[in-house]
């Protein structure tokens, strides 16, 4: 099984979807993911390979580590989305051309956060979550489709969502940092 995807050599990245034999989808069946993780945890547990050679034990330990990493990445929405984009873009995620209006709006919001009342900050949090959900819904069937065969237009839609979401999360992070002060 070739678990590496992307460009050649050092740029190649582990494809956790292939490791778990799952389709590369934005939405994840968490129960199926957990089941595969526990099955692999038992399969790659070092105690079950006590009579193995040193190189076989080293391989089992590597696979056990990959299993844990795969579960962590695929189990978290943001990490899974980043992993998908990294695979689709061959290792380095290409920055899309986002709307200048969107970028200006994000800049203005980030600049105004510091001067907002607590009520305004809470309202902004709600608006950011609603906007993220709206952007997600605009992806439509792409969230449950195997993206390994996606067209360049479909990949561009997912890429735009990934980067717009990063801006929205940065706003939430700024709000949280101000609340911690």
Buried (B, 14 or more C-beta within 10 A) or exposed (E): EEBBBBEEEEEBBBBBBBBBEBBBBBBBEEEEBEEBBEEBEEEBEEEEBEEEEEEEBEBBEEBBEBBBBBBEBBBEEEBBBBBBBBBBBBBEBEEBEBEEEEEEEBEEBBEEBEEBEEEEBEEBBEEBEEBBEEBBEEBEEBBBBEBBEBEEEBBBBBBBBBBBBEBBEBBBEBBEEEEEE
